[in-house]
Amino acid sequence: MPDPSAPCHEGCATLVDVVVRRAAERPDQPAFVFHGEEGEPTAWTYRELVGRAAGVARALAAAAAEGDASAELRGARAVLAYPPGLDFLAGFLGCLAAGVLPVPSAPPKPRRGSSRLDALAADCAPRFALTTRGCLANWQLELQAPAVRGLRWLPTDALSEDSAAELPALGLAADDVAFLQYTSGSTSQPRGVMVTHGNLLANLELIRHGFALSPAAPGAPPLSGVFWLPPYHDMGLIGGMLTPLYVGGTSHLLAPAAFLRRPLEWLRLLGATRSAISGAPNFGYQLCVEKTSDYDRGQVDLSHWRLAFCGAEPIDAATLQRFAEAFADSGFSPRSFYPCYGLAEATLLVTGGEGPAAPRVRRVRKSALARHRFEEAAAEGDDDAVAMVGCGKPLGDQEVRIVDPETRASCGPGEIGEIWIRGRSVAVGYWNDPAGSAEWFAATARDGETGFLRTGDLGTLHAGELFVTGRLKDMVIVRGRNLYPHDIERAVQQAHPALDRGAAFGVVEQGVEQLVAVHELRREHRRDDLEPVFRAARQAIVEEFEVDPASLVLLRPGNLPRTSSGKVQRSRCRAMYLAGELEVVGRWVNPLLARGGAALSGEAAATGHGPSAAAAADLEGLTAEQRAAQFRGWLHAWLAERLTLEADAFDAATPFAQLGVDSLTAVELIQAVEVHWGVQASPEAAWSCTTPQEMAEYLAEQWQGAPSGAAGARPAIDGVGA
């Protein structure tokens, strides 16, 4: 029987060693199961996982030998640009075993370049890129930068499987860098966090203790979890994929787009697999409430969900409460919540509870927060009060210190300062950025103690528990993604000749952070029609960042808050915006905010009832062109209702981005097509359509191969009916 107090990696130097041990202990147990939207789930046992990873390690060695044989394979970088599925895991572990540094990345979309992938490749100079045959067939690499086109692309799903193969033993040490985790930040200045093997194992052990997970016992049924966050997100990779490996469990995976289309699928899978562990950023819980009906909630069983972690973005107390109330009859207990705090620079987890517990919420005075004080409000109905969720206590050897960012002196009780961290999970720095590494990973406090990680986040320790109150660095977090203001400001300023310098920042609307951009209007354009200006700015933001802004504001020239040296004061601009003190000459407000943000129209929100037989019948006997016309008319009506637009405000050639169709709205549109017409469209293919006309033609082609009235039926999940 394993000692529950002993680290799961005792005697192991790397995660590869842990996985090899698991494969020896429980070779035929499923390690990962991917639940696609079509067909049967795909499962890999621990034995198969090791065999496939060994195949990737051999392929990397062979590819290196074919190229520059004198170049050292160990320490080379490999971009991992996989679609949702299990192939990423073989690629990641195969790289670790070969001594190659895996670099998880979002794959490019069809018919589009990826500025993010271009910047990443330029920064870390990878030698290889791992993906699948299907992706290589669909992508247009000629649209990518030369640094991406010139990589040695290896489709690892084409490798032969050898379940008896063994992983190479390279003698890697805890101090060796294991992989690069690029933070979801600026495309112009990407930062790859260098995570060592020791960092990774130390943080996985912190997670095990925080989650109160026992190591797998011989012959005992494995602990299971369900996860949908992508592997290039630190919470998705380490929390959703590597933690189950570490303790010998089974991880059930969903594609992120499958969750966005139907959040209910996440919850259905939790119930069907009787899984105990899962989690999401705050917006995930919010979508589950907004996109499900009472009928839907009655179809899921959440009584086995023991720990529901929440992190990666500000946690809203009202969202957690609404989720707990909405799914109480489904068996969910608010004591299952696990609010936590972490960041890629600390590998992942920093603070959390000792097992799940009801969220600890404190009502604090907003006026005190503005003075960098954390003071509890006296009365429940106090208009000056705001509810804040505690993120737990420092775990393991992690030391958390609250520091005045100007003086670097430790803050006293009730004071808010920058969160500094020190411990074995803190990574060694940023790749190819010694100056940034010295500034952020080797901070020295006023008392002379050094070796701290500066997080750029603001907070306080109240009764030993961390409360995160804001950010020191200028960053906007939308749906768990970090957006850097200067990237947004650049895109908006270049969108139209009338736009000058500006400030982008986040504001909380309806319980979630939303994006606002404030820009000066150039003097020679102050009498122009502003509608095309707003339209161009919105389109630029949606196209590049896949986020629809909440508001766009135009100011007279010279009215943007600046320092004496001319630097834009984003925090002051945000404060003036909230106080209504900006001298506005034009304002655009997203009409969706008046409808509850992500709320769907009645038909689009319907789930579980299959396609409309009448709609499918309308397409029978029509030519492809006539079917496209039917789809075009329906798309126009859906977009007008969903986006609260006048019918004559756009036509079939209007770009989706100009209409504000961001990544989330695009997924909702795909779901609505499936519900109404019974046509299943993959998000990847649909995202390559840039206008309603292109989408209509694509749907007409898809319909031709679909049986009438059956194309939209959803497959059952492990015995749970669709």
N, C-alpha and C positions, 0 to 999 in steps of 0.2 A: 504494500500500500504506500503510495507516494506521501512524503512528509508535506502537509499543506503549508508549513512555515518555510520550507526550503524553496529557493528560487527555481522556477521551471527550467532555467538554463544552466543549472549547476553542472559543471564539467564541460560546458559548451562555450566556445569562443565566438561563434557567429550564429545567426538565425539558420543558416544552412545546416549546421550541426544539429540544431534542435529539430528541424524537419526530418533529417535522416533518422534521428532517434524515434520520432513519432512513427515514421514509416516502418521501423523495425518492431515497434510496440503494437501497432494497429494497422497493418498494411492494407487490409480490405475495407477499412472504414472510410466512407466518403469524407474527403477533406473540404471540397467545394461542390456546390450544386448551383448551376446557372439556370434560372427560370426565364427563358425567352418568351416572347409574345406569341410564338407559333411552335407547335410540336411539343415533344416531350422534353422535360428538363435534362440537361447534360450534367453528368456527375463524374468527378475524378476522385479516385481513392488516394490515400497517401502514397501507396506504391506507384500508382500511375503518375501522380504529381512529380515524384522524384525522377521517374523515368523520362518524363517530358522535359523537365528542367535539365537533365543530363544531356538530352538531345540538343537543346539550345546551347549549352556550354560547348559541346563538340562542334556545333556549327560555327560558333564564334571563333574557335581556335582554327578551324579549317579556312574560314574567310580571311582571318589574319594572315595565314600562311600563303594564301593566294595573292595577297597584296604585298605590302612591304614587310617581308619576313623579318627584317631587322627591328621593326617597330615593336615595342613592348605591349603585349596584350593587357597585362595587368595594369589597371589604372586608366585604361581607355574608357571613353564614355559611349553609351548607346542610348539613343532616344527610344522610348517605348510609346508608340502611337497606335494603340489598339482600340478596336471597337469594344462595346460591352461584351463580356464573355469570360472564358477561363484562360484564353491564350496569354493574357497579360501575366498571369501568375507564373506560368512556365518561363516566360521571358524574364521576369523579375528575378526569380530564384536561379535561373540559368546564368544570368549575368553575375549575380553574387558568387556563384560557385566558380565561375571563370575568372573572378577578380576584376571584371568589367563593372564600371559604375553605371547602374541603370538610372535613366532620367525620365521619370513618368511625364507624359505630355498628353494634352487633349489632341485627338486626331483632327486633321483639317477636314472641313466639310466639302462635299463634292462641288466642283465648279467654283471654288473660292480659294483664295490664298489665305494663309494664316500668319498674321503679323506676329502673333505670340510665338508660334513655332519657329519663325524666322529669327526672332530675337534670341530665343533660347539656344538655337543652334550656333548663332554667331557668338554667344557668350561662352559656351562650354566646349565648342569645337568637337562635337561627337564624331566618332569614327564609323559607327553603325547606326542603323535605325531598324527596329524590329516592329513588325506588324503582321497582318494576315493577307492571304492572296486576294480575298474579296476587296479589301481596302485598296490595295495597289491597283486593282482593276478599275475602281471607281474614282480614285483621286486623279487629279491632273497635276502632276508634280511640276510641270512647266510653269504653273502659276506661283510656285514657291520660290524663295530666294535661292541664289546659287549655293549657299551653305547647306541648304536642305536637299536640293536636287542632286548634289554631289555625294551624298552619303551612300554607304553600302547598305541598300535596303534588303532585309532578310524576312521573307514570309515564314514565320516559324510554324504555322499550322501545316505546312507542306513537309515538315520533317517526319521521318519514320519514327514510330513509337516503339520503345524498348522498355518494357516494365521491369526488366532485370538489370537495366543499366545503373551504374553507380556514379555519383557526383565526384568530381575531382577534389582531392585534398590539397589545398594550396598553402596550408599553414597560416591562414590569415589571422591577424591579431585584433584585439579589441580596439586599438587606436587607429586601425586602418579605416579609411573612409569607405562606407558601404554603398551609399547612393546619394544623389543630388535631388533635393526636394525644392523645386522652384515655387516660390510664394506666388499666389495669384494676384500679382500687383502690376506695376508699370511695364508696358511693352517696350518702352524706350530704355529702361534700366532694370532688366530682369535680375533677380537675385536668387542664386542657387544655394540653398542651405546644405552644407557638407555634414551629413549624418554618419557617424562612425558605427561600426558593429557594436561597440560598447554602449554608445548612446541608445541604439535601437533596443538592445536587450534590457538595458536598465529601464527604459520607458515602458516596455512591454510588461516588465515585472511590476512597475508602478500601477499600470492599468489593471493588472490581475488583482493586486491588493485593493485598489480603489473600488473595483467592481465586485469584490469579494468572491472571486472565482477560485474554485479548488482545482488542482491539477488532475488531469484525467487518470482515473483508476483502471487497472487492467480488468477487462470484461464489463466495465460499467458503461451504460449508454452515454454517448457523447453529449456535451453541452452544445446547443445550437443557437445560431443567431441569424437575423435577416438584415441585409444591408443593400442600399441603393446608391450611396454616394460614389462618385467615380474614383478610380485608383490614383488619379493625379491630384486628388484632394487629400491632404494629410490625414484627415479624419476617416476618409474612405479607405485609404491604404492601410494605415496602422490600426485604426480602431475596428474597421470592418473586415479586413482580410488577414492581417498578420496576427492580431490577438487570438482569434480562434485557432490558428496554426500553433501558436505558442503554448496554448493549454491543451492541445489535442482535441479540439472540438470540430464541429461542422458548420461551415458558413454558407448560407443560402443567399444568392446574389440576384438582384434585379437590375435592369438597365435604368439609369437615371431618367431617361425619357419615358419609360414605362410608368415610373412613379408620377412624373409630372402630368402625364395623360390621365392616369387614374390613381390617385393616392390610395384608394381603397385596395388596390392590388397588394401594396405593402402590408396592409393590415390583414388582408385575407391570407397572405402567405405566412404571416406570423402565427395566425391561428391554425392553419393547415399543418404546419410543421411543429406546432407546440413549442416554438422557440422562446427562449427566456431573455435574450439580449438583443437590443436594437437601439437605434437612435438617429437623430437628425439635427440640423440647425433649427432655430426657432421657426423659420418660414415653413419647414416641412410639417410641423404640427398645425400651423395655421391653415395650410392647404387642405389638410385632412378634415378640418372642421368646415371650411368653406365649400369643399367639393363633394361632400357626402350628404345624403339625406338620412332621415330617421330609418327609412327602409334599409338603406345600405348598412347602417351601423348595426342593425339587427341581424345581419348576415355574417358577422365576424365574431370570433371568440378570442378575446385578449387576456383571458384569465391566467395564461401561462407566461405573460410578458412580465418578467421580474425586474428588469432594469432598462429604463428608457433614458439614455443619455441625451443631453442637449447642450450644444456649445457652438463654436465657430463663428458666432455673430451675437450681438446683444440679445439677451434673453428677456422676453416680455412676460411679466407675471400674469397678465390677463390672458395671454395666449395659452399658457399652461393650464390655467383654470378652465378656460373654455374647452380645451381638449379633454381634460379629466371629466368635466360635466357631460360633454357630448358622448363620451364612450364609457360612461359608468355602467350602463346596462349591458355593454359588451364585455364586462368583466375587468376593465382597466382600473387600477387603483392609483390614486395620486401619489401613494408612497413608492411607486415604481420609478418616479422621476429621479434623474441623476444630473442636475446642473453642474457644469464643470467649466474649467478655463484651461486653455492651452494654446500653443502656437507652434508653427513649423520649426522655428529657431530653437525650441526646447524639445524637439522631436515630435511631441504631441502634447500629452497631458501634463499639467502642472498642479492644479488643485482640483479637488473633488471630495466626495464623502467617503466614508468607510462602508460601502454598500449603498443601495438606494434608500431614499427617505423622502418624505413630503418636502417640497421646496421651502426653504427658509426665506420668507419675504419680509422686508423691512420697509415701512413707509417713512421716507425721509423728506426733509424740507428742500424744495427746489431752490429757494433763495440762498440756503446755506451751500448747496452744491456750487452755485455761481461764485461763492467765496472760497471754494476748495475746502469746504467743511462737510462732514457727514454727520448730520444731526437728525435724530428721529422726530417725526411729526407727533404732536400731542394728541390730535383728535382724528377720528376716522374720516370726517367730512371736511377736513382742512383742504382748501383749494390750493394751498402752497405745497401739498404733499404729492409725492410720486412713489410708486411701489418699485422696489428693486429686489432682484433675486440674488441670493448668495451663491457663490460658485465653489463652496467647500473650502477645505483647509489644505495647506501644502502637503503633498504625499511623499512618503519615503524620505530620501535625503534632500529633497528640494527645499531650498531656503528662499523665502519670498520676503523682500524688503520693500517698503514704501519710502520713496526718496523724493526730495524736492529737486525737480529737474534743473533748477538754476544753481542752487548752492551745493547740491549732492549730499546734503545732510539728511539723516533719517527723519521721517515725519513722526510726530507724536500721535497719541490717540485722538481719533476724530478728524485727523487731517488727511486730505487727499493729495496724493503725489503719483509719481511714475512707478510702475511695477517693475522691480528688478528681481532677477532670478539667478540662483547659483545651485549647481548640482550635476550629477553624472549624466543626466539626460540632455543638458544644454549642448548643442552642437558646437563644432569647432570654428565655424565662421562661414562667410560667403565665398563661393567659388570665384577665383580670379578678381577678388576685391579686398586686398589687404587693408586699405584705408577704412572701408566700411566694416570689416571684421573687427578692427581695433576699436572703432567707435562704438559698436553695438554689442560685441561679445567680450570685451575686456574692460568694462567700465570700473572705475575706482571711486569708492565712496569717500566722503569727506574725512571719515575716521581712518582712512588709509587702506581699508580692506578692498581687495580687488578681485577680478575674475567674474564679475557679474554680467549677465545679459540684460541689456536695456530693452524693454518691450515696446516702448512708445505708447503703451496703454496706461490710463489713469485709474486709480482705485484706492481702496483703503482696506485695512484689516480690522474687522469689527468682531470682537469676541473670538479672535483667531480665524475668522472666516473671511475670505476675499470677496469684496464687492467691487465689480468693475463699473466705473462711472463714466468713462469716456475715453477719448484718444488724444494723445499729445501730438502725434503725427497726423498730417492731413491725409485722411483716407476715408472713403465711403464704402460701407459693406452692405451689399444688396444680395439677398438670397445666398449668403455665405461666401460671396465673391468679393475680393478686395479690388476696388477701383481707385486708381490714383488720380487726384484732381487735375494735375497738369496734363495728363493724357486727354482727359475730357475737354479741358479748356482749349487745348491745341486743336482737337477735332472740330469743336464748335466754331472757333475763330476762322478756321479754313473753310467752313461750310458755305459762307456767303460773304460777298464783298462789304456788306454793311456792318459786319460784326468785328469788334475790336477786342481788346483784352477782357478777361473775365475771371470769375471765381466759381468753382464747382464745390459743392458740399452736400452733406446728408442731413435730412430732417426726418423726424419721426411723424408719420401720418398713419392713422388707423392702426397703431401698434407696431408698425414695421418701418425700417429705414427706407427713405425714398431719396432720389437724386434731384437736386435743384442746380441749375446753371444760371448765373447772373453775368451778363456781358454789357459792355458799353456799346452804344450805337455810334458809328462813325458820323462825324459832323455833316458830311456831304450827303448822308442818307437819312437825315432826321425827318424829312417830309415824305419818305417812301411809304408804300404800302407794306406793313410789317408782316402780313400773313405769309408771303413767300420766305421771309427771313426765319420765322418760327418753324416753318415746314422744313427748310433746309437744315436748321440746327437739330431738330428732332431726328431727322433722317440720318444725319451723321452719327449721332449718339447710338441709335438703334443698330445701324449697320456695323459699327466698329466694336461696340461693347455689348450688344444684345440686351440692352436694358432701356425701357421706355421711361423718360424722365417724368417727374411729378409736376415740374413747373419750369418755365423759361422766362427770365426777366431781362428787360432791356433798360439801360440807364443812359442818361445824357453823358456826353464825353466829359471825362474828368471826375465823374461821381463815384467811381469804384474805389472803395477804401484802400489806401496804400500807405506804406511807411514813407518816411522822409527820403529814403533812397529809391523809392518807386516800386518796392516789392508789394505784390497784392496781399492784403490781409484777409485771408479766407475766413478765419474765425470771427473777425469783426463784421465781415460782410454777412455771415450767417446770423450773427446776433441782431444786426440791423434788419435783416429780412424777417426774422421772427417777430421783431418788435414793430414792424411796419414803418421803419424809418428811412428806407431807401427812396430816392426820388425817381420813381418809375415812369418811363415814357411808354412802355408796352409790356404786357404780361400775357403769357399763355399758361393755362392750367389744364392738366390732363383731365379730360371729362370722365375717365374711369374712376377717379377718386370719389366722385359724387355717387358712384354706384357700388362702393365697397371694394374698390381695387380689383382683386382677382376674381370677384364673383362672376359666374358664368350666366349666360342667358338660360332660360328654362330648359330648352332642348339640349344645349351643349352640356348642361350639368347632369342630364339624365344618365344613369348608369345601369347596366345589368338587364336591359330590356331588349337588346338586339336591334338590328336595322329596321327601318320602316319598310314594310312590304309594299306599300303604295309608292314610295319613292323609288324602290328598285323596279317596280313594274313600269314606271314612267320612262325607264331607259331601254326597255325591251324593244327590239326592232329598229332602233335608231342607228344611224351611222355614227362613226367616231366624232365627226364634226358636230352632229346634232347633240350627242351626249355632252360634248365639251360646252355647248351652249347652255344646256340644262345646268351643268355644274357651275358655269360662269354666273348665271342668274342667282343660283342659291348662295354662292360665295359672296356676291355683292350684298345680298340681304343679310347674311350672317355677319359680315364685317360691319355693315352699317349699324346693326343692333348692338353687336359686341363692343364697338368702338364709339358708340353714340355719335355717329356721323349722319349728315343729311345724305340722301341717296344720290343727289347730283354733285356731291363734294369730291367724288373720285370716280374712276372708271377702271376697266379691266387692265389697263396698262400702267396704272399708278403703282409704283414700287411699294411692297409691303412695309419696308422700313420707313417710308414717308408717312404711312398710316400709323406708325407706332407699333407694328407687330413685332414684338421682341421674342426671345426664345420661349418664354412661358406661354405667350398668346399663340405662338405657332403650334405648340403642343396641344393647346386647347382646340385650335382649329382642326387639327388632325383627328382628335377624339370626336369632335362634332361630326366630321365627315363619316367616320366609322359608324356612329350611332344612327345618323339619318339615312345614309346611303348604303351602308354595309360594305364599304370599300376600305380595306386596310392599307394604309400608306406608311411606309417606314419614315420616321422623323428625318433620317439622314437624306433620303431622296427628296422628301417634301421641302426641306430647308434649302435645297438647291434651286427651288422655284422662287423667282424674285418678284413676280407679279401675280395677280389673280388669273390672268390669261394663261400664264405658264402652268399654274396649279390646275386649272380646269382641264388643260390638254393632258397633263400628267394623270389626273384622276380618270379621264376617259380611257386612257390606255390601260390603267390598272383594272378598271371595271371589266374590260373585255375578257380577262382571264378568270373572273370570279363568278362562282355559281350564284344565280339570283337569289337574294334573300338569305344567303348563308355566309357571305364574305365577312361580315362583321361579327359573327358569333365568337365569343371568347372561349379559349380552351379552359378546361377544368384545371385546378391546381391541387395536386396530391389528394384527389378525392373530394375537394370542395367544388360544388357545382358552379357553373358560370351563370 
